[in-house]
């Protein structure tokens, strides 16, 4: 019985570790970007290849409004992997696409949080994704839509701490944040 318990715990640990290692994370894109900046195209390509595989799985599972755009951009990166392996890729183009993918991934995450009603108690994840969106807004140029999205995201940041509370005020904050995010993501979808 003791041997069975040890074996079960070992297998559980391995399975959990593999599941964690198998999920997409924005830090993978940051790592790939840093490798590109330091001239390590081949290593960057390896990281991007893994990241695009995991992101594709995640986007397909999400099935949100940004799925097709993510899959399209992941496809573009995948076509650039041979050039990265050879060390002759267009680095500025890849960096631009990485920035777009980060925005799309964050938008997908936020959309999932809103549609799943998962805003309460998740202000850190919310703020992390909102900050990625805000940092990428300059890439979209100016215009009234960009200004509207930026102002709306600023309001979300201000209301985010209320999502950690309970009761009526937390529920009101969740509704307000949800509406702001829905309108922002709708506008963003038209710009990306």
N, C-alpha and C positions, 0 to 999 in steps of 0.2 A: 504494500500500500504506500509506504514511504517513497519507494522508488518511482511509483506511478505519479505521485504528487510532484516530485522533483522534475520528472520528465515533462509533466503537464505545464509546470511553471516555466521551464526552459523553452518549451515550444511557444507558449504564450508570449514570452519576452521577445523571442525571435520574430514572431508574427507581428507584434506591435512595433518593433523596431523597423521591420521592413515596410509596414504601412506608413510610418512616419517618413521614412526615407523615400517613399514613392509619391509624395504629394508635392505639387508645384508650390513654389515660394518665390515672391518677387526678388528676394535676395540672390537668387540664381541669376537673374538678369543683371543685377548690380555687379555680381562677380564677373560675368561675361564682359560687361562694359569696361570694368577695370583692366581685365586681361587685354582687351582690344587697345585701350589707352597705353598699355605698357608694351605693345607690339607683339603680344603672344596670341597671334591669330589662331593657331592650331588648337591651343588649349581652350580659347574662347569658343571655338566651334564645337568642341566636345561638350562644354557646359551648355551651350545653346541647343545642341541636339537633344540632350536629356531634357532640358527645360521645355522645349517645344513639344516633345512627346507627352510629358506630364500635363502641360497646359492644354493640349488638344483633348486629352482625356477629361480634364476638369471642365473645359468649356462644353464638351458634348454632354457631360452629366448635368451641367447647369441648365442648358437649353434656354438661356435668357436672351434678351434682345441683342446682346453684343457677341453672341456665339459665332455667327457667320463672319463677322469682322475679325475676330480673334483667329479663327481658322484660316482666313485669307492671309493675314499677316504672318502667322506661323508657317504657312506654305511658302511665303516669300523668303523667310529666314532659312527654311529647309533647302531651298534652291541655292542659297548662298553658301551652304556648308562646304561643298567641294572647294570653292575659292578660298575659304578660310583655312581648310586643310593644306592647301598649297601656299598659303601666305600672301595671296594677291587679291584679297577682297576689298571692296569699296567700304572702308571703315566708317566714313561719315554717313553713308546711306544706312548701314547696319545700325549705327547708334541712333539714328532717327527712328528706325523701325522698332528698336528696343524701347525707346521712349513711348511710342504709340502703343506697343503691346502692354507696357506697364499701366498706361491710362485705361486701356480696354479691360485689362484684368481687374483693376480696381473698380471700374464701373460695373463689371459683371458681379464682383463680390458685393458691392453695395446694393445692386439690384436684387440679388439673392437674399440679402438681409432684410430688405424692405418687403419683398413678396412673401418671405417666410415668417414675417413678424418677429424677427430676431434682433431688434434694436435694443430692447431693454437689457441692461447689464453688459452690453457689448460696446461701450463707448470707445475703448482703446482700439479695437479692430475698425470701428467706424472712422475714427480720427486718422488712423494710419492710411486707410484707403482714400479718405477725403484729401489728405495732404498730398498723396501721389497725384490725384487729379489736379489739385491746385497748382502743383509745381509744373505740370505739363501744359497748363492753359496758355502760356506764352507761345507754345509751339503752334497754336491755332490762330495766331495773329490777334487782331482786335475785333471790334464790331460789337453790336448791341447784344447778340446772343452770348458771346464770351463774357461780357460785363454782367449780364443777367445771371449766368451760371456762377461766376465768381462771387457775386453778392449773395446768392442763395447758399453757396457752400460756406461762406463766412458766417451766415446765420446758423447753419447746421453745427459749425464748430462751437458757437456760443451756447447752443442748447444741449450739446452732447453730454456735459456733466450731469444734467438732470435725468439722463437715461439710467444712471446708476442708483437712482432713488427708487422708492416704491410708492404705491398709492396713486391718487388722482393726478398729481402733478407729473409723475413719471409717465402715466398714460397719455396725458395731454402733450408732453414733450415728444413721445413716440409718434403720435399722430402728426404733429407739426414737422418733425424731422422727416418722417416718411413722405409727406406731401412735398417738401422742399427737394428731397432727393429724387422723387419721381419726376418732377418738372425739370430738374437739372439734368438728369440722365436722359430724358426725352430730347432735350435740346442738344445735349452732347452727342447723342446717337446720330443726329443730322449733320454734325460738324466733322465727325471722325470718318 
